[in-house]
Amino acid sequence: MECYHGLVRIVLPAALLLASCASPEAAPFRPLRDFRGIIHCHSKYSHDSKGTYEEILAAARAAKVDFICITDHPPKGDRGLSLREGWTGLHDGVLFIQGHELAGVNLLGIGLREPVEGDTPDGKIRHVHAQGGVAIVSHPEEVKDWEPYLGADGMEVYNVHAALKGKQKEPGFIPAALKRLREAPDRVFDLLRDLDPAVIAKWDEINRTRPFTGIAGNDSHQNVNFMGVQLDPYERAFRFVSTHVLAEELTEAAVLRALREGRAYVRFDSACPDGVRAVFSKDADGASVDFESPALPEYHDFQLFRDGQILPKLPHDGLRYVIAQPGVYRATYGLPGSGSAPLYLSNPFRYRP
C-alpha cells in the first residue's frame, strides 16, 4: 500500500510496511514526522523590517515552530549580505533556512547559498535549482503570464499580506479589526483567513498537468506599529498560519526535499484543532481518503476536490471516501458554513488506476 498524507503526524504503519519489504542491503525506512514551518519571513536585512534573529527565534519557540525560511529582500549594495550573516541550521531547536524574496519577479528562493542570477523568472528558477534550492511563486495574484514560472516547485496558495490588501477594501473590516485588537488581539489575524479563488483555481490548473506544491506565505515583517503598539509581532503572525512538512528529520535537506515532493499542507493553526488529518491511500484495489478529526461529528466539514471541482460532501458517520475515478485530488477542512475560509488544505494526490 502507498500512503499519501495531506495531514499526518508520524506515518508509522506505512513505515513498518515498507521496512518489511526492503532488501537487506536497502537503507532502513525512516518514518515521516510532521514539522511546522514559517515560509516567507523578513528580518533586519530587508528594507522593510527591523526584526532581529533573536526576536524571530523567541517567537518561533513561543509559537512551537520547527523551522523558519528567511526570505529577505536582497540588500542593496551587497545582495549576498543576508545569506552570509543570517542564521542557518539549528538554533535552540529551531531550524533556520536562508533564502531571498526576489521582488519584481514574484519568486522565493529557499535554501540559497548565493544571490540568484538571471534576467527572467525561468532563468532565476534555474539558478535556484542549480544551488539545490526550492523556487516558490510568491504573490501569485500579481502574476499575469505563468509560462516562465512553470518550472518552479510550487506557489503560495495563501499570503497574509495579499489577504490584508483584499480585506482592506471591504466595508467594515477596519472597525472589526480594531474591535478584535481590543478584545482578543492574538486572534486579529483570523480576520484574514480567506483564500483568493483565482489563486486556488490557478493552483488546481497547474496541478492537473504537473505536481506544484502549495504553501502558506506568512510574509512576516513585524513592521506595523500604531501609536506604540506592535500590530504584527512575529509570534502573533507565526501562531496564525504555517506550512507543515512531512520529513524524515529536521534538517534543511529533508525540509527542502519534502517541499519539492509535495509532502506538505497548509494549516491555520490559530483555529484548527490538533489531530485533523486527511490520509490518501492507494493499493491494488484502488484508492481512498480517510478523514480524521478529534472534534465532535457536527464539527466536521471536510471537503474533497477532484481536478479543482468539489465532490459531494461525506456523511458525518462515514469519513472515508473511495476514490474510483482518475484525477488529482485534494482535501480541505473548515468550520461549517465558513465558505472560503478553510482551516487546512492538503497538497494534491494523483490517482491513476
Buried (B, 14 or more C-beta within 10 A) or exposed (E): EEBBBBBBBEBEEBBEBBEEEEEEEEEEBBBBBBBBBBBBBBBBBBEEBEBEBEBBBBBBBBBEBBBBBBBBBBBEEEBBBBBEBBBBEBBEEBBBBBBBBBEEBBBBBBBBEEBBEBEEBBBBBBBBBEEEBBBBBBBBBEBEEBEBBBBBBBBBBBBBBBBBEBBEEEEEBEEEBEEBBEEEEBBBBBBBBBBBEEBBEBBBEBBEEEBBBBBBBBBBBBBEEEEEEEBBBBBBBBBBBBBBBBBBEBBBEBBBBBBBBBBBBBBBBBBBEEEBBBBBBBEEEEBBBEBBBEBEEEBBBBBBBBBBEEBEEBEEEEBEBEBEEEBBBBBBBBBEEBEEBBBBBBBBBBBEE
